[in-house]
Structure formats: C-alpha cells, structure tokens
Amino acid sequence: MSKRDRGQRGVLLSEVCRALERIAPAALAEEWDNVGLLAGDAGAPVRRVLVCIDLTSAVVDEAVGAGVELIMAYHPPIFRPISRLHGHGTGTDAHVFRCVAGGIAVYSVHTALDAADGGTNDVLAGLCGVKKTQPIEYAEAGPQQCKVVVFVPAESADKVASAMFDAGAGHIGDYDMCSYRLSGEGTFRGSECTSPTIGEAGRFERVAELRIESIVLRSAVPGVIEAIRKSHPYEEPAFDVYPLVPEPTRGSGRYGDLPRPTTLGALARKLKKATAAECAQIVGDREQGVTRAVVCVGAAGSLPFRMRDAAGQGLAATDVIVTGEIRHHDALTIRRHGCGAIALGHWASEHPALKPFADRLAAMLATLDVRVSTADEDPFTQV
C-alpha cells in the first residue's frame, strides 16, 4: 500500500493505540485511574485525531464536524463504573454515547501522560525554565519478572540451561539465552529409599555444581520450573525463585532547579502568560525568593509533601509548588513549610502539553491528521 493510499484509508486504531502507549505507557498511570482505549473498534481505520483535555458536548460537535475518528481526551470521560449510556443525558456518558454512535473512538492518557517523559509535568516544568527534572515519586512500570536459580552438576549445566531458555528464561531487552553461572560445591545425603544420580543412598556426598541464574517473566515461571525438573539429572533438583522489583522509571510530579533565582510573584506572572491562565493564585509572599520548582499539574494534593530529593530532604523554604489547584488546608500546610506555591487553574496547568503531545503522535504516524481542539476550554472564567 502506498503512503497516499495509507493516508486516504487511515491507519488501524490498534496501531494508533500502540503509538499512544509509547508516548504515555499505561503502566505509569495511578492505580485508581482509567487510561487507554475507552471506546472504539481496534480494527477501524483512523485518519483524523482530535486532542483535548475534557470531552464536552462542544468537543464532540467539533469532532463530528471535522470527520474525526478518534478523540484523545486527557481526562477519562469514563471513570467510575456506569450502568447505562443515554444519548440525551447531561453527563459524560452522553458524550461517549454520541461518539460511539458516530463511529468515534475515545482514548485517555491522564496520569500516564503526567508521569511519562515529555508529558504534562515536564511541559509545565519547562515553562518554569527547569531543564533537568526528577520525579517526586518513582513508578515501577517494568514487566513483572523473577530470577530463577538452579543448582546443577557442571556436566549437565548446558542441558538444563538450554531447557530453561526454551521455556522462556533468559530474555533481557534484545538479548536472549542470558544467564549467570557460578561454580561451587553442593552437599546432600539421601535416605535409604533414594536412588541418587551421584554417590550412594545413606552416604554424605560432595558434588561440584554450578549455580545458574536467569531472568524469567512471572507468567513463564511454571514452565521454566517444569523444564528444570525434566532436564535435571537429580531426583530432587534444588532451585529458588526470587520475585524482582521492576526498575523505577518516571513517576508522579517533577522537581528541578530554576535557571536562576527569582521571586514567587515574578514566576507566577511568567507562568500566567505562558499558560494563558485566566488567573494565577499564590501561596506565600510575592517577594520571597525561589530557586527550585516542584511541579504537579492538575491538583497537587499531598504529593509535594512526600518529596525526598537526592539528599533525602523534603520541601525547602526556597521551593515553589507549581500546580493547577490547591485545597485550603493544603495551602495552610504549604505556609507551615515556609515555601511558596502557584495555582494556575486545573485546566490551564494541563493544556500546554496538548500541542507537544499532538506533534509527537503526528510524527510517529505521519499519515494522521492530529489537531488540538479549539472547542475545549477552561470551565472557569475571570470576572
């Protein structure tokens, strides 16, 4: 199929979903969140994608008028379980119904994009001038793996290892048949009813053995253990299974040094202009100095208070929390910490990430027409 034909017919929704997963891996999302494909046929073609913060009636009207086949709504319009879908309701279920009826798929990224590299928090940190960021909390987003360890006579090591590899052990990135082998001495004594491969029943034996270690996906562990039992020369092979903690990757929030010291008020004015926020509220003295930004798009909640930097320290007096909205009692806690905060509005703190997101998706799937919604808007306005 030529590029022109591919562009006319579109790419499969499943292919678009894979691209979206690479930008915002679902494994990075919070457990309570609902990200990924919320409605749609994975086998349907997609030519046009509309990107928005909220799936509103106006956004659906825009999508229908533009002939869009997929809406990427940052906030998931299906969040809590719903029992009915009615086209004439006032809730987001009615908007989802209209999308389904019109052949428009709906996808959400939400906290997965917050945690991902280049996502909402990185974009807002960039508007602060922060170039190098660290997550406030790391997410364990890698595959669920184990390390399987088996002890085997040296002459049988290759046979047992090959059986383990055939059963799925030993994959690390683009490499396979990976293992670590360490020589040592095994000891045992079998009862009179045993038939040991080496030595005699009832006698204490010493055997030169190899310890073989290999990484295994948790789902493949039963098959690898079965392969060990079938290939191992001993009646009772000795092996261990160790669950592994996934490698910490990106995670919730960001913090990093500002390019130069500034004041709380000056940074608030800069961000209000950069985000086109209706207003910017601050917690603290406008003239207090700030040197480091702690960024949490949307609602910061208690996340900034859980921060621990490389030195094991929490919030400092020269930190500024940059977020969308702050609850009253959290504002009081911020003041007790002695640091400052800037609240730009929930929508305004997240919206700047949409254009970079759309550009990344369009670059990954060049035949897609990816546009940012013009009907999507902040529900708050300034009097």
N, C-alpha and C positions, 0 to 999 in steps of 0.2 A: 504494500500500500504506500503510495507516495505521501509526502508531507502535506500536500494540498488536500488529497482525499482524506487523510487522517484529520486535518483541521476541519473539513466540512462535516465529517461524521462524528468528530469528537473522540475523546479517549474514554475508556470504561471508568465508571465511578470507582470501581475497585482499585484502579491504577491511581486515581486522584487520592483515594484514601491512603494508599501506601506512601504517596508523597507527603501528605499531611502528617502522617505518623512519623516520617523522618524529621519534619520540622518541629513537631510537638509530640514526642513519644508519650503514649498513654500511660506508660509505667511511671512517668514522673508526676502524674496527677495525684491530688489528695484522694484518700480512700473514700471520702464522702461525696466526691464529685461524680459527674456523669458525662464523660467525654467520649469522642469517637462518632461514628455514624449513628445518628438517632432515628433517621427515617430515610428510606430510599432503597432502590434496587441496585445492588452492586454490579449487575451486568448491564446497566443502562448507560448510554453514551452521554458524555458531558462536554459541552463546548464553552459554556459561559458560567463563571462563578462570581457570586456576589458576596463580599465580605462585610460583616457588620459586628457591632457589639451586642445589640439586642434585636431579637426577631419580633418586630412590631407589625401592626397592620400596614403601616406605611411602607415598611421594608418589603413585605410580601407584594404589595401593589407594584413597587418598583421592580421586583424580580419578575413578576408576571409580564409587565410591560416591556422589559428588556429581553424576554425569552431565556431567562436564566434556568439552568437545570440543577444547580447546587447553590445553596446558601450556607456559608460558613459563619455561624453565629457564635461569637466568642462565649457569651453566656448561654448555657444549655437551656433551651426552652422546655425541654422535658427533664425535670429534675427529681421531683418526687413521683412515686407511682401514680398513674392516672387510670381510672376505670372506664372513662368514656371520652370519645372525641366527637365534638359537635362543631359544625361549621359556622354556627351563628352565636357562639358564646363570646364572652369578653376576655377569657383567659388565653394564655399562650397555647393551650391545646387547640383553640380555634384556628390560630395561625398555622400550627403544624398540620391540622386537617386541610386547610387551604393549600398548603404546599404539597401534601400527598395527593390531593385531588388534582392538582395541576401538574403532577409529574416532576416536582422539585424536591430534590433530596436535601436533608438538613444534617449538618455536621457541626460539632462543637469541640473547642480546644481548651478553653478556660484555664484551669490551674496547670495543665500540661504545658501550655504556652508560657505561663508565668515562670515555670521552673526551667524551661528549655533555654539553651544558648541562643541569644539573639531575640528572645521573647519579650514579653511586656515589661518585665522588671529591668532587663538590660537596656531596652529602649529608653525608659524613663531615667535610668541611671546615666545614660549617655546624654540626655538633655540637661542633667545636672553638671555635666562635664567630666564625670567619672569614666575612665577608660579601662581600668582593671578592677574587676569585681570578684567578690566571693559570695557564695550563698550564705544566708543566715542559718539555714538548716539544710543538710545534705539529704538527698533522696537515694534510696537503694533501688536502682532501676535495672540492674543486670539480671540475667537469667538465673533461675533457681538451680544451683549446682551443688554437687557433693564431691568429696575426694574419697575414692575407694582405694584402700591399701590392702595388699595381699602379700603373704609370705610364702615363698616357693623355692624348692631346690634349684640351684643355679642352672642345672642342665635342662630344666623344664620351663625356665623363665620365658623364653621366646614363645613357646607354645601357649602358655597361659596369657601372656600379654596380647598375642595375636587374637585370641578368642575374646578378650576384653574389648579390643579395638573393633572387632567385627560386630560386637553387641552395642557399640555406640560410645565407648570410652575414648578419651584422648583427644578431644577437639578443643583447640584454643585458637579463636579467631580463624584465620585462613590456614591454620596448620592442623594436621591430624596425626594419629599414632604417637601422641605426646605422652611421655611417662618419665618418672624419675626412679632410678634404681640405686639401691644402697646395699652393700654386702654386710652380712653379719652372721650370727650363729643362733640357730633355733634349738630348743631342747624340748623333749617330751618323754613320756613313758606311758605306753598303752597297757590296758588291763589284759588279763589272760584271754579275753574273748575277742581281742582285736587282731587285725592282720596288717600291721604297719608295712608301708611300702619300703621303708628303710629301717633296718635293725630288727629287733625281735620283741615280741609281746612280753611285758613284765620287766623290761630292762630299760634303764635310763639311757637316752640317746642324745648325742650332739650332732647337728647337721649344719653344714654350710648352706645358708639360704640367702636369697635376695629379697629385699623389701621393694615391691613395685607400687608406685603411687600414680594415679591417673585421675583426671577431672572427668566427671560424668554429670550430665543433666539429671535432675532428680527423677524425671519420668523414665529415664533409661536405667536406673539403678537395679531394679529387679532383674532385668535381662542380663546385665553385666554380672550380677551375683550368680545367676544360673550358669552363665558361661564359665565362670571361675570353677564352680563345682564340677562341671562336665570335663573341663580340660586339666584340672589339677590332679597330680598323681596321688595325693594323700586321701585317705578315707575321710578325714575331717579337716579340710583346709581352714587355715586361720586368716580372717580378713576383718577389716574395720571400715565403717562408713562414717565420714565426718561431714556434717552439713556446713556449707560455706556461706558467709555473709557476702551478698553482692557488692561489687565495688561501688563506693559512693560516687555519684556523679553530680550534676547540678541539682538544685533543690529550691526551696522556698525563699523568696526575698533575695536581696543583694545588699552588700555594703562595699564601700570603697572610698579612697581619699579624693577629695575635691582637687581640681588642678591648682587652686590657690585658696588661701583663707578668704572668707567673705563673711557677710553678716546674714542673719536669718531673714531680715527684710529684703535685702538685695537678691538673695537666691529665690525667695518667694515671687518677687516681681519678674525675675527672669523666667521662671517656670510657668507663671501665669500666661506670659506672652508666648512661650514656646509651645504650650499645650492648647492655647486658645481657650483656657478655662474661663468660665463665667466669673469666678472669683477665686481667691486663694486665702484661706484662713491660716493663721499661725498660732502655735502654742509657744509662748516664751516672749522675750524682749526682742523687738525688731533689730536692735543694735548688737545683740550678743553674737560673738564670733563663732563660726562653724568651720570645721576642717574635714569632716567626714560625713557622707550621706548614707543613711540606712533606708533602703527603698523597698516599699511594699505596695504594689498597685492595688486598687480596689479599696478594701478595708484592712488596715494594718492589724487590728485586734491585738492579741498579746504577743505576736511573733517578734517584734523588735526587742521585747524584754527577755526573750530567750537567747539572744545573740551572744555568742562567745567567739572572739576573734582569735588570731593565731597565738596571741599571748595569753589566751584564756580569760580575757577581760570582757565585760559586758558594755552597756551603753556608757559613754563618756560625756562630760559636760559640753564638749565641742562637737558632739554628734547632732545631726538633724535628721529626723524621721520624715521621709517624703512619701506621701500616700494619697489616697483618694478621700477617705473619710475617717474620722476618729470619734469614738464614743466619748461621752462626757467623762466617765470615770477613768478611761484610758488617758485622756488629756490630763487629768489630775495626777495620774501616775507618772506621766512624762515630766510634768513640772517637778514632782518629787525627785526624779532622777537628775534634774538640773539641766537637761538638754532641751532642744527645741524641736518643733515639728511643723510641717506644712501640709495642709489638706487641700487638694486641688479639685475635689469632686470625684466621685467614684468613676463615672463615665469618662471624664476628662483625663484621668490618670492612665486609663487603659487604651483610649482611642488612638494615641500616637503610634501604637505598634501595628495598626492595621495596614498602613501603606507599606512598610517594610515586609510584613507578612505576605501581602498580595504580590509584591515584587519577587519574593523568594519562590512562591508557588508558580508564578508565571515563568520564571527562569528554569524551573525543574521540568515543567511541561509546556514547552514553547507554543504549542498549538492552542492552549487555553486562553480565553479572554477573561482575565481576572480583574475585577474592578471593586473599588471601595464604595459602599453605599453612600448616597447623598441624602437619603431619607432618614437614615439612622441619626438620632440626635440625643443630646443630653436631656433627660426629663426635667432637670432643674433649669430655671432661667433667673436672671438677676433683675430685681425691681429697680 
